[in-house]
């Protein structure tokens, strides 16, 4: 587990799933991680802006190149986005506290999650035509967006629409600018459409923006850890 400011409950959840967890610092080099011969690498949560964490981003790229199973939470999710060649942005207010609804497109269900972040991944930086409802969001690739989508089917209507109405009907898939393959959006916020989860389709890696380890708080997202175990078992 790459320690970017981790919570003990992450290690406990992994231990409950049968994992032996070794913690390394956020600035560990790739050799330090490879010498441990890990079944998987977990990039945990932590505070602040992910962009200055060059050592961690470089480490994650090395893990991806070697096709070692990888999962990330919150800051780890943002670091994965940067490692793929994407960009992050500072949100106007961020997401704080419990009871944040998130749409899980793979399981076709709504998760009630705990969140605590002020930065997020820019979907357009990964070639994904999706725009969160955040006035602070400036897309890095505005040319791929449909500009009138926030008004629903009638672009001249002033009717207030919900995020549930704006959610895409087809999967949102992009591609890593650095050659790590296809990127699928797996989760979106039902409050403002923030990118809440992604999965690499060509490599064993995935991440979420919310906190499945949160305690106390909603437990809808706890299967995240079982998914990581399954991913590691498939690669053995």
C-alpha positions as CSV (number, residue, x, y, z in Angstrom):
1,X,0.0,0.0,0.0
2,X,1.4,3.4,-1.1
3,X,1.0,5.7,1.9
4,X,-0.3,9.1,0.8
5,X,-2.0,9.6,4.2
6,X,-3.8,6.4,4.6
7,X,-6.5,5.4,7.1
8,X,-5.9,2.3,9.2
9,X,-9.3,1.0,8.2
10,X,-8.0,0.5,4.6
11,X,-5.4,-2.0,5.9
12,X,-8.1,-3.6,8.2
13,X,-10.5,-4.1,5.3
14,X,-7.8,-5.6,3.1
15,X,-6.7,-7.8,6.0
16,X,-10.3,-9.0,6.5
17,X,-10.2,-10.1,2.8
18,X,-7.1,-12.2,3.6
19,X,-4.4,-9.8,2.4
20,X,-1.0,-9.2,4.0
21,X,-0.4,-5.5,3.8
22,X,3.0,-3.8,3.6
23,X,3.0,0.0,3.7
24,X,5.6,2.0,1.7
25,X,5.9,5.8,1.6
26,X,4.4,7.9,-1.1
27,X,7.8,8.7,-2.6
28,X,9.1,5.1,-2.7
29,X,10.8,4.1,-5.9
30,X,9.7,1.3,-8.2
31,X,12.5,-1.0,-7.1
32,X,11.3,-0.8,-3.5
33,X,7.9,-2.0,-4.5
34,X,9.0,-4.7,-7.0
35,X,11.4,-6.1,-4.4
36,X,8.3,-6.9,-2.3
37,X,7.0,-9.1,-5.1
38,X,3.4,-7.8,-4.5
39,X,0.2,-9.5,-5.8
40,X,-1.2,-6.0,-6.1
41,X,-0.5,-2.3,-5.3
42,X,-3.0,-0.1,-3.5
43,X,-2.8,3.7,-3.7
44,X,-4.6,5.1,-0.7
45,X,-6.2,8.4,0.0
46,X,-4.6,11.5,1.3
47,X,-4.9,15.3,1.5
48,X,-4.5,18.1,-1.0
49,X,-3.5,18.6,-4.6
50,X,-2.3,15.4,-6.4
51,X,-0.3,17.2,-9.1
52,X,2.9,17.9,-7.0
53,X,3.2,14.1,-6.2
54,X,5.6,13.4,-9.1
55,X,7.3,10.4,-7.4
56,X,4.0,8.7,-6.7
57,X,2.7,9.3,-10.3
58,X,6.0,7.9,-11.6
59,X,5.7,4.8,-9.3
60,X,2.1,4.2,-10.5
61,X,3.2,4.3,-14.1
62,X,5.9,1.8,-13.4
63,X,3.3,-0.5,-11.8
64,X,1.0,-0.2,-14.8
65,X,3.8,-0.9,-17.2
66,X,4.4,-4.2,-15.4
67,X,0.7,-5.1,-15.4
68,X,0.6,-5.5,-11.6
69,X,-3.0,-5.2,-10.3
70,X,-3.6,-1.7,-9.0
71,X,-6.4,0.0,-7.1
72,X,-6.8,3.6,-5.8
73,X,-9.0,5.5,-3.5
74,X,-9.6,9.3,-3.6
75,X,-6.2,10.8,-3.9
76,X,-5.1,7.4,-5.3
77,X,-7.8,7.7,-7.9
78,X,-6.5,11.2,-8.9
79,X,-2.9,9.9,-9.0
80,X,-4.0,7.1,-11.4
81,X,-5.7,9.7,-13.6
82,X,-2.4,11.7,-13.7
83,X,-0.3,8.5,-14.3
84,X,-2.5,7.8,-17.4
85,X,-1.6,11.2,-18.8
86,X,-4.8,12.9,-17.7
87,X,-5.3,16.1,-15.7
88,X,-7.0,17.1,-12.4
89,X,-8.7,20.3,-11.4
90,X,-9.6,22.1,-8.2
91,X,-13.3,22.0,-7.5
92,X,-15.2,25.1,-6.4
93,X,-16.4,23.6,-3.1
94,X,-15.4,19.9,-3.1
95,X,-17.3,17.0,-1.7
96,X,-17.4,16.6,2.1
97,X,-19.2,14.3,4.5
98,X,-21.6,11.3,4.1
99,X,-24.6,10.5,2.0
100,X,-23.2,11.4,-1.4
101,X,-25.1,9.4,-4.1
102,X,-23.0,7.8,-6.8
103,X,-24.2,5.8,-9.8
104,X,-22.3,2.5,-10.3
105,X,-22.8,1.8,-14.0
106,X,-21.4,-1.7,-13.9
107,X,-23.7,-2.9,-11.1
108,X,-26.6,-0.7,-12.2
109,X,-27.2,0.6,-8.7
110,X,-26.8,3.7,-6.7
111,X,-24.2,3.8,-3.9
112,X,-24.5,6.1,-0.9
113,X,-20.9,7.1,-0.2
114,X,-18.6,9.1,2.1
115,X,-16.4,11.7,0.5
116,X,-13.7,14.2,1.3
117,X,-11.9,15.8,-1.6
118,X,-11.4,19.2,-3.2
119,X,-9.8,18.0,-6.5
120,X,-11.1,15.7,-9.2
121,X,-10.1,14.1,-12.5
122,X,-10.9,16.0,-15.7
123,X,-12.7,13.4,-18.0
124,X,-11.9,15.3,-21.2
125,X,-8.2,14.9,-20.4
126,X,-8.7,11.2,-21.0
127,X,-10.7,11.8,-24.2
128,X,-14.1,11.3,-22.5
129,X,-16.9,13.6,-23.5
130,X,-18.3,14.3,-20.1
131,X,-18.6,17.6,-18.2
132,X,-19.2,17.8,-14.5
133,X,-21.6,20.5,-13.2
134,X,-19.0,22.6,-11.5
135,X,-18.4,26.2,-12.4
136,X,-14.7,25.8,-11.6
137,X,-14.3,23.0,-14.2
138,X,-12.4,24.1,-17.3
139,X,-12.2,21.2,-19.7
140,X,-8.7,20.6,-21.1
141,X,-10.4,19.4,-24.3
142,X,-13.6,21.4,-24.8
143,X,-13.8,20.5,-28.4
144,X,-15.1,17.0,-27.5
145,X,-18.1,18.2,-25.4
146,X,-21.7,18.8,-26.4
147,X,-22.3,22.3,-25.2
148,X,-26.1,22.3,-24.8
149,X,-26.5,19.0,-22.9
150,X,-27.3,20.6,-19.5
151,X,-30.7,21.8,-20.9
152,X,-31.9,18.3,-21.7
153,X,-33.8,17.6,-25.0
154,X,-35.0,21.2,-25.3
155,X,-32.0,23.5,-25.5
156,X,-34.2,26.6,-25.0
157,X,-36.0,25.3,-21.9
158,X,-35.2,26.9,-18.6
159,X,-36.6,23.9,-16.7
160,X,-34.3,22.6,-14.0
161,X,-33.1,19.1,-14.8
162,X,-31.5,16.6,-12.4
163,X,-28.2,14.8,-12.8
164,X,-30.1,11.5,-13.1
165,X,-31.7,12.9,-16.4
166,X,-28.3,14.0,-17.7
167,X,-26.5,10.7,-17.1
168,X,-25.2,9.1,-20.3
169,X,-27.1,6.2,-21.9
170,X,-24.0,4.7,-23.5
171,X,-20.7,3.8,-21.7
172,X,-18.2,6.7,-21.5
173,X,-14.9,5.4,-22.8
174,X,-11.7,7.3,-23.4
175,X,-8.0,6.4,-23.8
176,X,-4.8,7.1,-21.9
177,X,-2.7,9.7,-23.7
178,X,0.4,7.8,-22.6
179,X,-0.6,4.5,-24.2
180,X,-2.1,2.6,-21.2
181,X,-5.1,1.7,-23.2
182,X,-8.9,2.3,-22.9
183,X,-10.4,4.0,-19.9
184,X,-14.0,3.4,-18.8
185,X,-15.9,5.6,-16.5
186,X,-17.6,3.3,-14.0
187,X,-19.0,5.8,-11.5
188,X,-20.5,9.3,-11.6
189,X,-21.7,11.6,-8.9
190,X,-25.5,12.0,-8.9
191,X,-25.1,15.4,-7.3
192,X,-22.9,17.1,-9.9
193,X,-21.5,14.5,-12.3
194,X,-18.0,14.4,-11.0
195,X,-15.9,11.4,-12.2
196,X,-16.2,9.0,-9.3
197,X,-14.7,5.8,-10.7
198,X,-12.7,4.5,-13.6
199,X,-11.4,1.2,-14.9
200,X,-8.6,0.4,-17.4
201,X,-9.9,-2.0,-20.0
202,X,-6.5,-3.2,-21.2
203,X,-4.7,-3.4,-17.8
204,X,-5.6,-4.6,-14.3
205,X,-6.3,-1.3,-12.6
206,X,-9.3,0.6,-11.3
207,X,-10.1,3.4,-8.8
208,X,-12.8,5.3,-7.1
209,X,-13.1,8.9,-5.8
210,X,-15.2,8.1,-2.7
211,X,-14.2,6.3,0.5
212,X,-15.3,2.7,0.7
213,X,-13.3,2.3,3.9
214,X,-15.2,5.0,5.7
215,X,-16.3,4.2,9.2
216,X,-18.7,5.4,10.5
217,X,-20.7,6.0,7.3
218,X,-22.6,4.2,4.5
219,X,-21.3,0.7,3.7
220,X,-22.7,0.4,0.2
221,X,-19.2,0.7,-1.3
222,X,-17.4,-2.0,0.8
223,X,-17.4,-4.6,-2.1
224,X,-14.7,-2.4,-3.6
225,X,-12.1,-4.4,-1.6
226,X,-13.5,-7.7,-2.7
227,X,-13.2,-6.5,-6.3
228,X,-9.5,-5.7,-5.7
229,X,-9.0,-9.3,-4.3
230,X,-10.7,-10.8,-7.4
231,X,-8.5,-8.7,-9.7
232,X,-5.3,-10.0,-8.0
233,X,-6.5,-13.6,-8.1
234,X,-7.2,-13.3,-11.8
235,X,-3.6,-12.2,-12.5
236,X,-1.9,-15.1,-10.5
